């Protein structure tokens, strides 16, 4: 559970920008924390946004 809490920031940011492809792309490129995203966080992002990430 502690690992998920540390990734909550990334999950919420991805959800926030999921409808704006340009901002989302910029976020993913510029934020190094997305390069180390936990598998559990990626599953949550995929489930909530249906993005296939």
PQR file with spaces between the fields and no chain letter, atoms N, CA, C, O and H, PARSE charges and radii, in Angstrom:
ATOM       1  N    UNK     1       0.818   -1.198    0.000 -0.4000 1.5000
ATOM       2  CA   UNK     1       0.000    0.000    0.000 -0.0000 2.0000
ATOM       3  C    UNK     1       0.865    1.266    0.000  0.5500 1.7000
ATOM       4  O    UNK     1       0.475    2.272   -0.593 -0.5500 1.4000
ATOM       5  N    UNK     2       1.994    1.235    0.634 -0.4000 1.5000
ATOM       6  CA   UNK     2       2.865    2.409    0.676 -0.0000 2.0000
ATOM       7  C    UNK     2       3.355    2.799   -0.717  0.5500 1.7000
ATOM       8  O    UNK     2       3.479    3.987   -1.015 -0.5500 1.4000
ATOM       9  H    UNK     2       2.311    0.418    1.116  0.4000 1.0000
ATOM      10  N    UNK     3       3.630    1.830   -1.558 -0.4000 1.5000
ATOM      11  CA   UNK     3       4.097    2.142   -2.911 -0.0000 2.0000
ATOM      12  C    UNK     3       3.014    2.850   -3.706  0.5500 1.7000
ATOM      13  O    UNK     3       3.309    3.778   -4.459 -0.5500 1.4000
ATOM      14  H    UNK     3       3.529    0.865   -1.315  0.4000 1.0000
ATOM      15  N    UNK     4       1.763    2.427   -3.549 -0.4000 1.5000
ATOM      16  CA   UNK     4       0.667    3.069   -4.269 -0.0000 2.0000
ATOM      17  C    UNK     4       0.513    4.515   -3.841  0.5500 1.7000
ATOM      18  O    UNK     4       0.283    5.391   -4.675 -0.5500 1.4000
ATOM      19  H    UNK     4       1.524    1.674   -2.937  0.4000 1.0000
ATOM      20  N    UNK     5       0.637    4.768   -2.561 -0.4000 1.5000
ATOM      21  CA   UNK     5       0.507    6.148   -2.077 -0.0000 2.0000
ATOM      22  C    UNK     5       1.546    7.042   -2.733  0.5500 1.7000
ATOM      23  O    UNK     5       1.257    8.197   -3.044 -0.5500 1.4000
ATOM      24  H    UNK     5       0.824    4.057   -1.883  0.4000 1.0000
ATOM      25  N    UNK     6       2.743    6.529   -2.948 -0.4000 1.5000
ATOM      26  CA   UNK     6       3.779    7.354   -3.557 -0.0000 2.0000
ATOM      27  C    UNK     6       3.475    7.622   -5.032  0.5500 1.7000
ATOM      28  O    UNK     6       3.978    8.596   -5.594 -0.5500 1.4000
ATOM      29  H    UNK     6       2.978    5.590   -2.695  0.4000 1.0000
ATOM      30  N    UNK     7       2.671    6.784   -5.659 -0.4000 1.5000
ATOM      31  CA   UNK     7       2.326    6.964   -7.063 -0.0000 2.0000
ATOM      32  C    UNK     7       0.989    7.670   -7.266  0.5500 1.7000
ATOM      33  O    UNK     7       0.579    7.906   -8.402 -0.5500 1.4000
ATOM      34  H    UNK     7       2.263    5.994   -5.203  0.4000 1.0000
ATOM      35  N    UNK     8       0.322    8.000   -6.196 -0.4000 1.5000
ATOM      36  CA   UNK     8      -0.983    8.643   -6.313 -0.0000 2.0000
ATOM      37  C    UNK     8      -0.886    9.952   -7.086  0.5500 1.7000
ATOM      38  O    UNK     8      -1.798   10.289   -7.841 -0.5500 1.4000
ATOM      39  H    UNK     8       0.655    7.809   -5.273  0.4000 1.0000
ATOM      40  N    UNK     9       0.182   10.677   -6.914 -0.4000 1.5000
ATOM      41  CA   UNK     9       0.397   11.935   -7.638 -0.0000 2.0000
ATOM      42  C    UNK     9       0.356   11.691   -9.143  0.5500 1.7000
ATOM      43  O    UNK     9      -0.326   12.410   -9.873 -0.5500 1.4000
ATOM      44  H    UNK     9       0.922   10.403   -6.301  0.4000 1.0000
ATOM      45  N    UNK    10       1.084   10.680   -9.603 -0.4000 1.5000
ATOM      46  CA   UNK    10       1.135   10.389  -11.024 -0.0000 2.0000
ATOM      47  C    UNK    10      -0.221    9.912  -11.544  0.5500 1.7000
ATOM      48  O    UNK    10      -0.635   10.298  -12.637 -0.5500 1.4000
ATOM      49  H    UNK    10       1.638   10.096   -9.010  0.4000 1.0000
ATOM      50  N    UNK    11      -0.904    9.089  -10.779 -0.4000 1.5000
ATOM      51  CA   UNK    11      -2.223    8.616  -11.185 -0.0000 2.0000
ATOM      52  C    UNK    11      -3.166    9.793  -11.375  0.5500 1.7000
ATOM      53  O    UNK    11      -3.852    9.884  -12.393 -0.5500 1.4000
ATOM      54  H    UNK    11      -0.568    8.776   -9.891  0.4000 1.0000
ATOM      55  N    UNK    12      -3.204   10.680  -10.418 -0.4000 1.5000
ATOM      56  CA   UNK    12      -4.116   11.822  -10.501 -0.0000 2.0000
ATOM      57  C    UNK    12      -3.745   12.776  -11.631  0.5500 1.7000
ATOM      58  O    UNK    12      -4.625   13.304  -12.311 -0.5500 1.4000
ATOM      59  H    UNK    12      -2.647   10.607   -9.590  0.4000 1.0000
ATOM      60  N    UNK    13      -2.454   12.998  -11.835 -0.4000 1.5000
ATOM      61  CA   UNK    13      -2.036   13.867  -12.942 -0.0000 2.0000
ATOM      62  C    UNK    13      -2.388   13.257  -14.292  0.5500 1.7000
ATOM      63  O    UNK    13      -2.837   13.962  -15.196 -0.5500 1.4000
ATOM      64  H    UNK    13      -1.739   12.568  -11.283  0.4000 1.0000
ATOM      65  N    UNK    14      -2.188   11.958  -14.432 -0.4000 1.5000
ATOM      66  CA   UNK    14      -2.531   11.309  -15.693 -0.0000 2.0000
ATOM      67  C    UNK    14      -4.021   11.426  -15.963  0.5500 1.7000
ATOM      68  O    UNK    14      -4.436   11.740  -17.078 -0.5500 1.4000
ATOM      69  H    UNK    14      -1.823   11.385  -13.698  0.4000 1.0000
ATOM      70  N    UNK    15      -4.817   11.176  -14.945 -0.4000 1.5000
ATOM      71  CA   UNK    15      -6.271   11.283  -15.094 -0.0000 2.0000
ATOM      72  C    UNK    15      -6.654   12.710  -15.472  0.5500 1.7000
ATOM      73  O    UNK    15      -7.492   12.924  -16.348 -0.5500 1.4000
ATOM      74  H    UNK    15      -4.479   10.921  -14.038  0.4000 1.0000
ATOM      75  N    UNK    16      -6.043   13.670  -14.814 -0.4000 1.5000
ATOM      76  CA   UNK    16      -6.355   15.075  -15.073 -0.0000 2.0000
ATOM      77  C    UNK    16      -6.104   15.448  -16.537  0.5500 1.7000
ATOM      78  O    UNK    16      -6.911   16.152  -17.145 -0.5500 1.4000
ATOM      79  H    UNK    16      -5.363   13.496  -14.102  0.4000 1.0000
ATOM      80  N    UNK    17      -4.999   14.982  -17.097 -0.4000 1.5000
ATOM      81  CA   UNK    17      -4.623   15.372  -18.453 -0.0000 2.0000
ATOM      82  C    UNK    17      -4.970   14.323  -19.511  0.5500 1.7000
ATOM      83  O    UNK    17      -4.568   14.464  -20.666 -0.5500 1.4000
ATOM      84  H    UNK    17      -4.344   14.410  -16.603  0.4000 1.0000
ATOM      85  N    UNK    18      -5.699   13.286  -19.142 -0.4000 1.5000
ATOM      86  CA   UNK    18      -5.982   12.198  -20.071 -0.0000 2.0000
ATOM      87  C    UNK    18      -6.799   12.635  -21.290  0.5500 1.7000
ATOM      88  O    UNK    18      -6.727   11.984  -22.333 -0.5500 1.4000
ATOM      89  H    UNK    18      -6.026   13.172  -18.203  0.4000 1.0000
ATOM      90  N    UNK    19      -7.554   13.689  -21.188 -0.4000 1.5000
ATOM      91  CA   UNK    19      -8.358   14.181  -22.317 -0.0000 2.0000
ATOM      92  C    UNK    19      -7.605   15.189  -23.189  0.5500 1.7000
ATOM      93  O    UNK    19      -8.045   15.505  -24.294 -0.5500 1.4000
ATOM      94  H    UNK    19      -7.613   14.217  -20.341  0.4000 1.0000
ATOM      95  N    UNK    20      -6.478   15.690  -22.697 -0.4000 1.5000
ATOM      96  CA   UNK    20      -5.679   16.672  -23.424 -0.0000 2.0000
ATOM      97  C    UNK    20      -4.367   16.007  -23.848  0.5500 1.7000
ATOM      98  O    UNK    20      -3.393   16.001  -23.096 -0.5500 1.4000
ATOM      99  H    UNK    20      -6.120   15.433  -21.799  0.4000 1.0000
ATOM     100  N    UNK    21      -4.357   15.455  -25.041 -0.4000 1.5000
ATOM     101  CA   UNK    21      -3.205   14.669  -25.517 -0.0000 2.0000
ATOM     102  C    UNK    21      -1.901   15.467  -25.529  0.5500 1.7000
ATOM     103  O    UNK    21      -0.842   14.920  -25.222 -0.5500 1.4000
ATOM     104  H    UNK    21      -5.148   15.460  -25.652  0.4000 1.0000
ATOM     105  N    UNK    22      -1.964   16.729  -25.871 -0.4000 1.5000
ATOM     106  CA   UNK    22      -0.754   17.552  -25.926 -0.0000 2.0000
ATOM     107  C    UNK    22      -0.163   17.743  -24.528  0.5500 1.7000
ATOM     108  O    UNK    22       1.037   17.555  -24.329 -0.5500 1.4000
ATOM     109  H    UNK    22      -2.824   17.174  -26.120  0.4000 1.0000
ATOM     110  N    UNK    23      -0.992   18.111  -23.576 -0.4000 1.5000
ATOM     111  CA   UNK    23      -0.520   18.296  -22.194 -0.0000 2.0000
ATOM     112  C    UNK    23      -0.064   16.968  -21.581  0.5500 1.7000
ATOM     113  O    UNK    23       0.919   16.925  -20.841 -0.5500 1.4000
ATOM     114  H    UNK    23      -1.967   18.263  -23.738  0.4000 1.0000
ATOM     115  N    UNK    24      -0.779   15.897  -21.892 -0.4000 1.5000
ATOM     116  CA   UNK    24      -0.408   14.586  -21.368 -0.0000 2.0000
ATOM     117  C    UNK    24       0.955   14.166  -21.906  0.5500 1.7000
ATOM     118  O    UNK    24       1.794   13.666  -21.157 -0.5500 1.4000
ATOM     119  H    UNK    24      -1.578   15.932  -22.493  0.4000 1.0000
ATOM     120  N    UNK    25       1.170   14.365  -23.176 -0.4000 1.5000
ATOM     121  CA   UNK    25       2.457   14.025  -23.777 -0.0000 2.0000
ATOM     122  C    UNK    25       3.586   14.818  -23.148  0.5500 1.7000
ATOM     123  O    UNK    25       4.652   14.278  -22.855 -0.5500 1.4000
ATOM     124  H    UNK    25       0.489   14.771  -23.784  0.4000 1.0000
ATOM     125  N    UNK    26       3.345   16.092  -22.946 -0.4000 1.5000
ATOM     126  CA   UNK    26       4.351   16.959  -22.310 -0.0000 2.0000
ATOM     127  C    UNK    26       4.640   16.484  -20.889  0.5500 1.7000
ATOM     128  O    UNK    26       5.798   16.430  -20.475 -0.5500 1.4000
ATOM     129  H    UNK    26       2.478   16.531  -23.184  0.4000 1.0000
ATOM     130  N    UNK    27       3.598   16.140  -20.146 -0.4000 1.5000
ATOM     131  CA   UNK    27       3.750   15.652  -18.780 -0.0000 2.0000
ATOM     132  C    UNK    27       4.583   14.373  -18.755  0.5500 1.7000
ATOM     133  O    UNK    27       5.502   14.245  -17.947 -0.5500 1.4000
ATOM     134  H    UNK    27       2.657   16.184  -20.482  0.4000 1.0000
ATOM     135  N    UNK    28       4.267   13.441  -19.626 -0.4000 1.5000
ATOM     136  CA   UNK    28       4.976   12.163  -19.653 -0.0000 2.0000
ATOM     137  C    UNK    28       6.439   12.321  -20.048  0.5500 1.7000
ATOM     138  O    UNK    28       7.297   11.584  -19.562 -0.5500 1.4000
ATOM     139  H    UNK    28       3.520   13.545  -20.283  0.4000 1.0000
ATOM     140  N    UNK    29       6.725   13.262  -20.913 -0.4000 1.5000
ATOM     141  CA   UNK    29       8.100   13.504  -21.340 -0.0000 2.0000
ATOM     142  C    UNK    29       8.912   14.255  -20.294  0.5500 1.7000
ATOM     143  O    UNK    29      10.095   13.972  -20.105 -0.5500 1.4000
ATOM     144  H    UNK    29       6.029   13.861  -21.309  0.4000 1.0000
ATOM     145  N    UNK    30       8.284   15.211  -19.613 -0.4000 1.5000
ATOM     146  CA   UNK    30       9.017   16.099  -18.716 -0.0000 2.0000
ATOM     147  C    UNK    30       9.122   15.616  -17.273  0.5500 1.7000
ATOM     148  O    UNK    30      10.016   16.048  -16.545 -0.5500 1.4000
ATOM     149  H    UNK    30       7.323   15.440  -19.766  0.4000 1.0000
ATOM     150  N    UNK    31       8.233   14.735  -16.850 -0.4000 1.5000
ATOM     151  CA   UNK    31       8.213   14.315  -15.444 -0.0000 2.0000
ATOM     152  C    UNK    31       8.906   12.959  -15.294  0.5500 1.7000
ATOM     153  O    UNK    31       8.365   11.939  -15.721 -0.5500 1.4000
ATOM     154  H    UNK    31       7.507   14.384  -17.441  0.4000 1.0000
ATOM     155  N    UNK    32      10.090   12.938  -14.695 -0.4000 1.5000
ATOM     156  CA   UNK    32      10.842   11.684  -14.574 -0.0000 2.0000
ATOM     157  C    UNK    32      10.155   10.631  -13.702  0.5500 1.7000
ATOM     158  O    UNK    32      10.484    9.449  -13.795 -0.5500 1.4000
ATOM     159  H    UNK    32      10.530   13.767  -14.348  0.4000 1.0000
ATOM     160  N    UNK    33       9.221   11.037  -12.872 -0.4000 1.5000
ATOM     161  CA   UNK    33       8.535   10.068  -12.020 -0.0000 2.0000
ATOM     162  C    UNK    33       7.646    9.124  -12.828  0.5500 1.7000
ATOM     163  O    UNK    33       7.322    8.029  -12.366 -0.5500 1.4000
ATOM     164  H    UNK    33       8.954   11.998  -12.797  0.4000 1.0000
ATOM     165  N    UNK    34       7.252    9.540  -14.030 -0.4000 1.5000
ATOM     166  CA   UNK    34       6.446    8.663  -14.873 -0.0000 2.0000
ATOM     167  C    UNK    34       7.286    7.546  -15.482  0.5500 1.7000
ATOM     168  O    UNK    34       6.743    6.514  -15.876 -0.5500 1.4000
ATOM     169  H    UNK    34       7.515   10.429  -14.405  0.4000 1.0000
ATOM     170  N    UNK    35       8.587    7.733  -15.565 -0.4000 1.5000
ATOM     171  CA   UNK    35       9.469    6.689  -16.105 -0.0000 2.0000
ATOM     172  C    UNK    35       9.626    5.529  -15.132  0.5500 1.7000
ATOM     173  O    UNK    35       9.996    4.424  -15.530 -0.5500 1.4000
ATOM     174  H    UNK    35       9.028    8.572  -15.245  0.4000 1.0000
ATOM     175  N    UNK    36       9.345    5.779  -13.858 -0.4000 1.5000
ATOM     176  CA   UNK    36       9.493    4.756  -12.820 -0.0000 2.0000
ATOM     177  C    UNK    36       8.144    4.394  -12.209  0.5500 1.7000
ATOM     178  O    UNK    36       8.074    4.016  -11.040 -0.5500 1.4000
ATOM     179  H    UNK    36       9.044    6.676  -13.534  0.4000 1.0000
ATOM     180  N    UNK    37       7.102    4.506  -12.971 -0.4000 1.5000
ATOM     181  CA   UNK    37       5.756    4.272  -12.479 -0.0000 2.0000
ATOM     182  C    UNK    37       5.574    2.817  -12.066  0.5500 1.7000
ATOM     183  O    UNK    37       5.949    1.904  -12.801 -0.5500 1.4000
ATOM     184  H    UNK    37       7.159    4.813  -13.921  0.4000 1.0000
ATOM     185  N    UNK    38       4.998    2.606  -10.886 -0.4000 1.5000
ATOM     186  CA   UNK    38       4.719    1.263  -10.394 -0.0000 2.0000
ATOM     187  C    UNK    38       3.682    0.579  -11.269  0.5500 1.7000
ATOM     188  O    UNK    38       2.807    1.228  -11.842 -0.5500 1.4000
ATOM     189  H    UNK    38       4.694    3.347  -10.289  0.4000 1.0000
ATOM     190  N    UNK    39       3.789   -0.720  -11.363 -0.4000 1.5000
ATOM     191  CA   UNK    39       2.838   -1.499  -12.156 -0.0000 2.0000
ATOM     192  C    UNK    39       1.424   -1.297  -11.633  0.5500 1.7000
ATOM     193  O    UNK    39       0.479   -1.177  -12.413 -0.5500 1.4000
ATOM     194  H    UNK    39       4.499   -1.247  -10.897  0.4000 1.0000
ATOM     195  N    UNK    40       1.277   -1.261  -10.314 -0.4000 1.5000
ATOM     196  CA   UNK    40      -0.046   -1.081   -9.726 -0.0000 2.0000
ATOM     197  C    UNK    40      -0.653    0.255  -10.137  0.5500 1.7000
ATOM     198  O    UNK    40      -1.851    0.336  -10.408 -0.5500 1.4000
ATOM     199  H    UNK    40       2.044   -1.360   -9.680  0.4000 1.0000
ATOM     200  N    UNK    41       0.154    1.286  -10.183 -0.4000 1.5000
ATOM     201  CA   UNK    41      -0.329    2.603  -10.587 -0.0000 2.0000
ATOM     202  C    UNK    41      -0.724    2.599  -12.063  0.5500 1.7000
ATOM     203  O    UNK    41      -1.723    3.212  -12.442 -0.5500 1.4000
ATOM     204  H    UNK    41       1.127    1.220   -9.963  0.4000 1.0000
ATOM     205  N    UNK    42       0.051    1.917  -12.888 -0.4000 1.5000
ATOM     206  CA   UNK    42      -0.276    1.824  -14.308 -0.0000 2.0000
ATOM     207  C    UNK    42      -1.600    1.090  -14.525  0.5500 1.7000
ATOM     208  O    UNK    42      -2.372    1.440  -15.416 -0.5500 1.4000
ATOM     209  H    UNK    42       0.862    1.420  -12.581  0.4000 1.0000
ATOM     210  N    UNK    43      -1.852    0.079  -13.711 -0.4000 1.5000
ATOM     211  CA   UNK    43      -3.112   -0.656  -13.806 -0.0000 2.0000
ATOM     212  C    UNK    43      -4.281    0.248  -13.428  0.5500 1.7000
ATOM     213  O    UNK    43      -5.328    0.213  -14.076 -0.5500 1.4000
ATOM     214  H    UNK    43      -1.225   -0.206  -12.986  0.4000 1.0000
ATOM     215  N    UNK    44      -4.110    1.051  -12.391 -0.4000 1.5000
ATOM     216  CA   UNK    44      -5.164    1.981  -11.978 -0.0000 2.0000
ATOM     217  C    UNK    44      -5.426    2.995  -13.093  0.5500 1.7000
ATOM     218  O    UNK    44      -6.578    3.266  -13.431 -0.5500 1.4000
ATOM     219  H    UNK    44      -3.260    1.079  -11.865  0.4000 1.0000
ATOM     220  N    UNK    45      -4.363    3.551  -13.659 -0.4000 1.5000
ATOM     221  CA   UNK    45      -4.505    4.515  -14.748 -0.0000 2.0000
ATOM     222  C    UNK    45      -5.253    3.889  -15.918  0.5500 1.7000
ATOM     223  O    UNK    45      -6.174    4.494  -16.467 -0.5500 1.4000
ATOM     224  H    UNK    45      -3.426    3.330  -13.385  0.4000 1.0000
ATOM     225  N    UNK    46      -4.860    2.687  -16.295 -0.4000 1.5000
ATOM     226  CA   UNK    46      -5.511    2.015  -17.415 -0.0000 2.0000
ATOM     227  C    UNK    46      -6.977    1.744  -17.122  0.5500 1.7000
ATOM     228  O    UNK    46      -7.825    1.920  -17.996 -0.5500 1.4000
ATOM     229  H    UNK    46      -4.112    2.195  -15.849  0.4000 1.0000
ATOM     230  N    UNK    47      -7.279    1.325  -15.922 -0.4000 1.5000
ATOM     231  CA   UNK    47      -8.662    1.008  -15.548 -0.0000 2.0000
ATOM     232  C    UNK    47      -9.527    2.257  -15.550  0.5500 1.7000
ATOM     233  O    UNK    47     -10.649    2.230  -16.055 -0.5500 1.4000
ATOM     234  H    UNK    47      -6.589    1.182  -15.212  0.4000 1.0000
ATOM     235  N    UNK    48      -9.031    3.336  -15.002 -0.4000 1.5000
ATOM     236  CA   UNK    48      -9.823    4.555  -14.873 -0.0000 2.0000
ATOM     237  C    UNK    48      -9.968    5.276  -16.214  0.5500 1.7000
ATOM     238  O    UNK    48     -11.040    5.794  -16.527 -0.5500 1.4000
ATOM     239  H    UNK    48      -8.119    3.358  -14.592  0.4000 1.0000
ATOM     240  N    UNK    49      -8.903    5.311  -16.998 -0.4000 1.5000
ATOM     241  CA   UNK    49      -8.928    6.094  -18.239 -0.0000 2.0000
ATOM     242  C    UNK    49      -9.153    5.247  -19.486  0.5500 1.7000
ATOM     243  O    UNK    49      -9.399    5.784  -20.565 -0.5500 1.4000
ATOM     244  H    UNK    49      -8.032    4.890  -16.744  0.4000 1.0000
ATOM     245  N    UNK    50      -9.069    3.932  -19.344 -0.4000 1.5000
ATOM     246  CA   UNK    50      -9.194    3.019  -20.479 -0.0000 2.0000
ATOM     247  C    UNK    50      -8.240    3.410  -21.598  0.5500 1.7000
ATOM     248  O    UNK    50      -8.603    3.418  -22.775 -0.5500 1.4000
ATOM     249  H    UNK    50      -8.868    3.495  -18.467  0.4000 1.0000
ATOM     250  N    UNK    51      -7.009    3.734  -21.203 -0.4000 1.5000
ATOM     251  CA   UNK    51      -6.020    4.247  -22.151 -0.0000 2.0000
ATOM     252  C    UNK    51      -5.083    3.211  -22.710  0.5500 1.7000
ATOM     253  O    UNK    51      -4.370    3.491  -23.674 -0.5500 1.4000
ATOM     254  H    UNK    51      -6.715    3.727  -20.247  0.4000 1.0000
ATOM     255  N    UNK    52      -5.056    2.029  -22.143 -0.4000 1.5000
ATOM     256  CA   UNK    52      -4.145    1.004  -22.637 -0.0000 2.0000
ATOM     257  C    UNK    52      -2.701    1.290  -22.318  0.5500 1.7000
ATOM     258  O    UNK    52      -1.808    0.856  -23.047 -0.5500 1.4000
ATOM     259  H    UNK    52      -5.635    1.802  -21.360  0.4000 1.0000
ATOM     260  N    UNK    53      -2.443    2.033  -21.209 -0.4000 1.5000
ATOM     261  CA   UNK    53      -1.071    2.391  -20.858 -0.0000 2.0000
ATOM     262  C    UNK    53      -0.333    1.298  -20.164  0.5500 1.7000
ATOM     263  O    UNK    53       0.834    1.467  -19.812 -0.5500 1.4000
ATOM     264  H    UNK    53      -3.167    2.385  -20.617  0.4000 1.0000
